[in-house]
Amino acid sequence: MPRTAVRPRSCSCVPAAPAGLRCRRLRRGPQPGRPLPGLPRTVCDARPVFATPARFPHADEVVVDWPHRYLERTEVDERTAVCVLTHDAKFDIPLLRLALDLPVAYVGAMGSRRTHDERVRRLREQGVTENQLARLRSPIGLDLGASTPEETAVSITAEIIAQANHGTGRPLSQITGPIHRPSELAGYR
């Protein structure tokens, strides 16, 4: 069956920091406001000191609000990607609970495997179903061996694109057949 590539509509990275950047260890980690080619980017955090345009100059929108409240009033569709870049349950749980119930293309959350396990336990306690949890990409990103904030951002972006286009994430050198199919490219605009 032919696939049609779906270009993600937007990438919302919430919360911003240090939530979005706390995972950095010693102030290193992904930069949620960095440009993602062709994707409008929103950074959201409930703490005004962290959610500022000066901190995220490449973001299209910087929002000061609780991320789940922002997402409740934001128009989303099957092209929307939601990236949760914190390890703080007070942000994660309400936001992920909502995001996993919406028709978005991608829901990812940063954190260690231990953080993921604890997050899943809390989401189950909040009534999130196994089918909803199966949509959660956590730990977020593809294994690229990333060690810098920029490489981590590429890893996350690669996973979003691979999921949106039903890609495998495998090296093209290990896949046979055409690299690009005309029917797939037609929908990527």
C-alpha positions, 0 to 999 in steps of 0.5 A: 500500500503506498504511503503519503508522507506527512510534513509535521505542522508544528513542534511544541517543546514544553516546558522550556527551561530549566525543565527543557534544559535541566536534562543537560546536566551542568547546563547542557541539553537540547535547545528546544528553540533551535530551528527545525527546518520548516516547522513552526516551534513553540516553547512553553513554560509556566515560569516567566524567568525561563520562557523568554524570547531572549532565551529562545530566539529561534522559537516562533512563539514563547508562551508563559503558561502551564503547558497542559493549559496551553495545549488545551486551548491550542489547535492541534492535528495529525501533523503536530509534534509535542516534545516534553523536555523535563523530568518534573512530574508536575509538568509531565503528567498533566501535559502527557495525559492530555497530549496522549488523548489528542490526535497529534502525530508525535508525543515524546518525553525526555528522561532516563529509562528510570524517569520513563518508568516512573512517568508511565506508572504515574500516567497509569494512575491517572487513567492513561490506557495502554493504547495511549501509552503505546504512543509515547516516545520515551526516552525521546529521540533516535540513537545517534550517539548524541552528546551535545545539545545540537546533536540531541535536537537532531536525534529528536527531530529525526524521530519525529520525521521518521514517525511522520513518514513511517520511516524505519530510522535505519541507515539507507545503506542497509535498506534495499529498493528506492530511497524516495518514492514519488507517491511519498514525495507528493504529500510532503509540502 
